[in-house]
């Protein structure tokens, strides 16, 4: 059962993707250029090898990269996941929290553009794969 939680604007700026999630206590949702519904999560992963703890240079400033995971939701039938899209690393930081915070500062409108660009790239790859398959069959 869902419950309504009023937005808490003291938790951030809802015009950014990280602020939106904090204010509304849920991930942002988008309609993609393909008409499907997507929600977004900010994830981070290590992209640089760990330095020894005794390294005087301190933590690697770009050790972690943050990216978007867009979950594509089913349109019909039982609620569930239809697919997903992942962005490249779009922000970096010395740890996962810093990388995610940096990406969380992105305006919501820019996140919509990232999603639409990923959908466009998937559509292009699908068309090219179909054309390649048709040429192989000929």
N, C-alpha and C positions, 0 to 999 in steps of 0.2 A: 504494500500500500504506500502510495506517495504522500508526502506532506508538503505543505506550502511553508517555505521559509522566506520571510521578507528580506530583501537585500539589506546588507549592512555596509553602508558606504564608508564607514570608518576603517574598513579593512583594505581599501585600495582604490585605484582609479579604474573604473569599469571600462574605460576606453582602451585599456591595454589588455592583452589576453591573460596575463597573470592576475591583473587586478579584477578582471571579470570573474574569473574562477573564485577568487577570494571573496568578493562582494556577494556573489550569488550562491556560493557553496556548492558549485557544480561546474563541470566543464562547459565551455561555450559550444553552441550548436550552430551549424551553417547549412545552407542549401547550396550544393555545388552547381557549377554551370551545367552539369549533366542532369539536374533535377533531383538527385538523390540527397538524403539527409546524412550529415556527418557530424560527429562530435570530435573534439580535439583534446589531446593530452600532450603536455610537454615532458619529454624524456631526455635523459643524458647518459652518455657512455664515455668511457675512457678512450682517448684518441692518441695520447702520448705515453710512452713507457714511464713507469714510476721512477723517480729519482731516489737514490738512497736517502734515508732519513738524516744522515749526517752531512748531506750535501749543503755547503754554505750558500749556494745560490737560492735555496728555499724551494717552494713548490713551483712546478712548471705552470706559467700563467695560462697556457692553453691546453692543459692536460685533459680536460673534459670538453666534449662538444654536446650541445643541446639541439634537439630536433623535434619536429611535430609528428605525432602519430594521429592520423585522421581515421576514425572508425566509420565505415559506411554501413548504415543501418538498412535492414530489409524494408521493402515497401509494403508487402502483402503477407498475409499469413501470420504465423507465430512471430513474435518479436525476436529479433536476433541480428547477428552481424552478417552482412553480405560480403564485405571485403574491407580492405584498408589501403591507405597510402602513407608513405613516409617521406618526409623532406630530407634534404641533405643536412649536415650540421650547419646551423644558422647563427650560432653564438658559441662562445667558448669561455672557459674560466678555469681557475686552479683546482676547483672541486665541482662535483655534480650540482650542488646547491647554487653556487655562483653562476655556473653556465645556464641553469634553468631560470634563475632570476634575470639574467641578461636577456634571454629569449622572451621571458614573460613581460618585458617592457615593450614588446612590439605592439603597435596599435592593432585593434581588432580588424580594421579594414585591410591592413597589410596581410594579416593571416588569411583573410578571404582570398586575396590575390595569390598567395602561396598555394592554397587549395586548388583554385581554378587553374593555375599553371601546372600543377601535378596531374589534374584531370586531363588537361589538354595534352600533356606528354603521354599519358596512358592511351588516350584516343589515337594519337599519332602512331604509337608503337603497335597498337592493335590493327590499324589500317595497313601499316607496312608489313606486319606479319601475315595478314590475309592476302595482300598483293604478292608477297613472296611465295606463299603456299599455292596461289593460283598459277604463278609462273612455273613452279615445280611440277604442277599437275598437267601443264600444257605440253 
